[in-house]
Amino acid sequence: MDWLWAILVGFLAGIIAKLITPGGPNPRGFILTTVLGIVGALLATWLGQAINLYQPGETANFLGQIIGAIIILLVWRQVVRPR
């Protein structure tokens, strides 16, 4: 059940990140949005543990996951330029 929850939360974080950041709605699609949110959540958890914001075993909260997804989205837009 944890993987289903990660997909759902990742999808929501990805959607919110795409709505907050300026620019077009790229990347598009359910799978890319979900991956964006999940990778953002992992990034936020890793960064939070690196600066001692979260203890080992803790995950980032929803706001942290959205911020991580925004970072991943901005990097994505810089690396993969839509034509």
PyMOL CGO cylinders between C-alpha atoms (Angstrom):
from pymol import cmd
from pymol.cgo import CYLINDER

trace = [
    CYLINDER, 0.00, 0.00, 0.00, 2.97, 2.33, 0.53, 0.3, 1, 1, 1, 1, 1, 1,
    CYLINDER, 2.97, 2.33, 0.53, 3.83, 2.34, -3.19, 0.3, 1, 1, 1, 1, 1, 1,
    CYLINDER, 3.83, 2.34, -3.19, 0.27, 3.34, -4.05, 0.3, 1, 1, 1, 1, 1, 1,
    CYLINDER, 0.27, 3.34, -4.05, 0.42, 6.19, -1.56, 0.3, 1, 1, 1, 1, 1, 1,
    CYLINDER, 0.42, 6.19, -1.56, 3.80, 7.31, -2.99, 0.3, 1, 1, 1, 1, 1, 1,
    CYLINDER, 3.80, 7.31, -2.99, 2.34, 7.38, -6.50, 0.3, 1, 1, 1, 1, 1, 1,
    CYLINDER, 2.34, 7.38, -6.50, -0.71, 9.37, -5.39, 0.3, 1, 1, 1, 1, 1, 1,
    CYLINDER, -0.71, 9.37, -5.39, 1.27, 11.91, -3.35, 0.3, 1, 1, 1, 1, 1, 1,
    CYLINDER, 1.27, 11.91, -3.35, 3.91, 12.15, -6.09, 0.3, 1, 1, 1, 1, 1, 1,
    CYLINDER, 3.91, 12.15, -6.09, 1.23, 12.85, -8.67, 0.3, 1, 1, 1, 1, 1, 1,
    CYLINDER, 1.23, 12.85, -8.67, -0.32, 15.59, -6.53, 0.3, 1, 1, 1, 1, 1, 1,
    CYLINDER, -0.32, 15.59, -6.53, 3.07, 17.15, -5.78, 0.3, 1, 1, 1, 1, 1, 1,
    CYLINDER, 3.07, 17.15, -5.78, 3.95, 17.06, -9.48, 0.3, 1, 1, 1, 1, 1, 1,
    CYLINDER, 3.95, 17.06, -9.48, 0.69, 18.75, -10.48, 0.3, 1, 1, 1, 1, 1, 1,
    CYLINDER, 0.69, 18.75, -10.48, 1.09, 21.49, -7.88, 0.3, 1, 1, 1, 1, 1, 1,
    CYLINDER, 1.09, 21.49, -7.88, 4.73, 22.03, -8.92, 0.3, 1, 1, 1, 1, 1, 1,
    CYLINDER, 4.73, 22.03, -8.92, 3.68, 22.39, -12.56, 0.3, 1, 1, 1, 1, 1, 1,
    CYLINDER, 3.68, 22.39, -12.56, 0.99, 24.91, -11.59, 0.3, 1, 1, 1, 1, 1, 1,
    CYLINDER, 0.99, 24.91, -11.59, 3.36, 27.00, -9.46, 0.3, 1, 1, 1, 1, 1, 1,
    CYLINDER, 3.36, 27.00, -9.46, 6.33, 27.24, -11.81, 0.3, 1, 1, 1, 1, 1, 1,
    CYLINDER, 6.33, 27.24, -11.81, 6.26, 29.66, -14.73, 0.3, 1, 1, 1, 1, 1, 1,
    CYLINDER, 6.26, 29.66, -14.73, 6.33, 28.38, -18.28, 0.3, 1, 1, 1, 1, 1, 1,
    CYLINDER, 6.33, 28.38, -18.28, 4.34, 25.87, -20.24, 0.3, 1, 1, 1, 1, 1, 1,
    CYLINDER, 4.34, 25.87, -20.24, 2.89, 22.67, -18.84, 0.3, 1, 1, 1, 1, 1, 1,
    CYLINDER, 2.89, 22.67, -18.84, 5.92, 20.59, -19.91, 0.3, 1, 1, 1, 1, 1, 1,
    CYLINDER, 5.92, 20.59, -19.91, 6.58, 17.75, -19.17, 0.3, 1, 1, 1, 1, 1, 1,
    CYLINDER, 6.58, 17.75, -19.17, 3.14, 16.40, -19.99, 0.3, 1, 1, 1, 1, 1, 1,
    CYLINDER, 3.14, 16.40, -19.99, 1.39, 13.21, -19.10, 0.3, 1, 1, 1, 1, 1, 1,
    CYLINDER, 1.39, 13.21, -19.10, 0.41, 11.26, -16.04, 0.3, 1, 1, 1, 1, 1, 1,
    CYLINDER, 0.41, 11.26, -16.04, 3.58, 9.20, -15.86, 0.3, 1, 1, 1, 1, 1, 1,
    CYLINDER, 3.58, 9.20, -15.86, 5.98, 12.14, -16.18, 0.3, 1, 1, 1, 1, 1, 1,
    CYLINDER, 5.98, 12.14, -16.18, 4.02, 14.17, -13.64, 0.3, 1, 1, 1, 1, 1, 1,
    CYLINDER, 4.02, 14.17, -13.64, 4.06, 11.28, -11.20, 0.3, 1, 1, 1, 1, 1, 1,
    CYLINDER, 4.06, 11.28, -11.20, 7.77, 10.64, -11.69, 0.3, 1, 1, 1, 1, 1, 1,
    CYLINDER, 7.77, 10.64, -11.69, 8.43, 14.35, -11.26, 0.3, 1, 1, 1, 1, 1, 1,
    CYLINDER, 8.43, 14.35, -11.26, 6.61, 14.35, -7.93, 0.3, 1, 1, 1, 1, 1, 1,
    CYLINDER, 6.61, 14.35, -7.93, 8.20, 11.12, -6.66, 0.3, 1, 1, 1, 1, 1, 1,
    CYLINDER, 8.20, 11.12, -6.66, 11.73, 12.22, -7.59, 0.3, 1, 1, 1, 1, 1, 1,
    CYLINDER, 11.73, 12.22, -7.59, 11.02, 15.60, -6.02, 0.3, 1, 1, 1, 1, 1, 1,
    CYLINDER, 11.02, 15.60, -6.02, 9.90, 13.89, -2.82, 0.3, 1, 1, 1, 1, 1, 1,
    CYLINDER, 9.90, 13.89, -2.82, 13.07, 11.80, -2.77, 0.3, 1, 1, 1, 1, 1, 1,
    CYLINDER, 13.07, 11.80, -2.77, 15.19, 14.91, -3.38, 0.3, 1, 1, 1, 1, 1, 1,
    CYLINDER, 15.19, 14.91, -3.38, 13.43, 16.81, -0.60, 0.3, 1, 1, 1, 1, 1, 1,
    CYLINDER, 13.43, 16.81, -0.60, 13.88, 13.90, 1.81, 0.3, 1, 1, 1, 1, 1, 1,
    CYLINDER, 13.88, 13.90, 1.81, 17.56, 13.54, 0.93, 0.3, 1, 1, 1, 1, 1, 1,
    CYLINDER, 17.56, 13.54, 0.93, 18.27, 17.28, 1.25, 0.3, 1, 1, 1, 1, 1, 1,
    CYLINDER, 18.27, 17.28, 1.25, 16.30, 17.49, 4.49, 0.3, 1, 1, 1, 1, 1, 1,
    CYLINDER, 16.30, 17.49, 4.49, 18.28, 14.62, 6.00, 0.3, 1, 1, 1, 1, 1, 1,
    CYLINDER, 18.28, 14.62, 6.00, 21.55, 16.14, 4.74, 0.3, 1, 1, 1, 1, 1, 1,
    CYLINDER, 21.55, 16.14, 4.74, 20.90, 19.40, 6.61, 0.3, 1, 1, 1, 1, 1, 1,
    CYLINDER, 20.90, 19.40, 6.61, 19.43, 17.60, 9.65, 0.3, 1, 1, 1, 1, 1, 1,
    CYLINDER, 19.43, 17.60, 9.65, 15.92, 18.86, 9.03, 0.3, 1, 1, 1, 1, 1, 1,
    CYLINDER, 15.92, 18.86, 9.03, 14.62, 15.27, 9.04, 0.3, 1, 1, 1, 1, 1, 1,
    CYLINDER, 14.62, 15.27, 9.04, 15.92, 12.32, 11.02, 0.3, 1, 1, 1, 1, 1, 1,
    CYLINDER, 15.92, 12.32, 11.02, 16.99, 9.10, 9.26, 0.3, 1, 1, 1, 1, 1, 1,
    CYLINDER, 16.99, 9.10, 9.26, 13.87, 7.16, 8.39, 0.3, 1, 1, 1, 1, 1, 1,
    CYLINDER, 13.87, 7.16, 8.39, 11.66, 10.25, 8.18, 0.3, 1, 1, 1, 1, 1, 1,
    CYLINDER, 11.66, 10.25, 8.18, 10.36, 11.53, 4.86, 0.3, 1, 1, 1, 1, 1, 1,
    CYLINDER, 10.36, 11.53, 4.86, 9.74, 15.09, 3.77, 0.3, 1, 1, 1, 1, 1, 1,
    CYLINDER, 9.74, 15.09, 3.77, 6.33, 16.57, 4.42, 0.3, 1, 1, 1, 1, 1, 1,
    CYLINDER, 6.33, 16.57, 4.42, 4.02, 17.47, 1.55, 0.3, 1, 1, 1, 1, 1, 1,
    CYLINDER, 4.02, 17.47, 1.55, 5.31, 21.04, 1.28, 0.3, 1, 1, 1, 1, 1, 1,
    CYLINDER, 5.31, 21.04, 1.28, 8.88, 19.75, 1.10, 0.3, 1, 1, 1, 1, 1, 1,
    CYLINDER, 8.88, 19.75, 1.10, 7.85, 17.28, -1.59, 0.3, 1, 1, 1, 1, 1, 1,
    CYLINDER, 7.85, 17.28, -1.59, 6.32, 20.09, -3.65, 0.3, 1, 1, 1, 1, 1, 1,
    CYLINDER, 6.32, 20.09, -3.65, 9.49, 22.17, -3.29, 0.3, 1, 1, 1, 1, 1, 1,
    CYLINDER, 9.49, 22.17, -3.29, 11.57, 19.16, -4.36, 0.3, 1, 1, 1, 1, 1, 1,
    CYLINDER, 11.57, 19.16, -4.36, 9.29, 18.66, -7.37, 0.3, 1, 1, 1, 1, 1, 1,
    CYLINDER, 9.29, 18.66, -7.37, 9.67, 22.34, -8.30, 0.3, 1, 1, 1, 1, 1, 1,
    CYLINDER, 9.67, 22.34, -8.30, 13.46, 21.98, -8.21, 0.3, 1, 1, 1, 1, 1, 1,
    CYLINDER, 13.46, 21.98, -8.21, 13.31, 18.88, -10.41, 0.3, 1, 1, 1, 1, 1, 1,
    CYLINDER, 13.31, 18.88, -10.41, 10.89, 20.62, -12.79, 0.3, 1, 1, 1, 1, 1, 1,
    CYLINDER, 10.89, 20.62, -12.79, 13.14, 23.66, -13.15, 0.3, 1, 1, 1, 1, 1, 1,
    CYLINDER, 13.14, 23.66, -13.15, 16.16, 21.44, -13.80, 0.3, 1, 1, 1, 1, 1, 1,
    CYLINDER, 16.16, 21.44, -13.80, 14.11, 19.42, -16.32, 0.3, 1, 1, 1, 1, 1, 1,
    CYLINDER, 14.11, 19.42, -16.32, 13.15, 22.57, -18.19, 0.3, 1, 1, 1, 1, 1, 1,
    CYLINDER, 13.15, 22.57, -18.19, 16.77, 23.73, -18.35, 0.3, 1, 1, 1, 1, 1, 1,
    CYLINDER, 16.77, 23.73, -18.35, 18.16, 20.38, -19.53, 0.3, 1, 1, 1, 1, 1, 1,
    CYLINDER, 18.16, 20.38, -19.53, 15.39, 19.30, -21.90, 0.3, 1, 1, 1, 1, 1, 1,
    CYLINDER, 15.39, 19.30, -21.90, 14.33, 22.31, -23.92, 0.3, 1, 1, 1, 1, 1, 1,
    CYLINDER, 14.33, 22.31, -23.92, 10.92, 21.76, -25.52, 0.3, 1, 1, 1, 1, 1, 1,
    CYLINDER, 10.92, 21.76, -25.52, 10.79, 22.79, -29.15, 0.3, 1, 1, 1, 1, 1, 1,
]
cmd.load_cgo(trace, "trace")
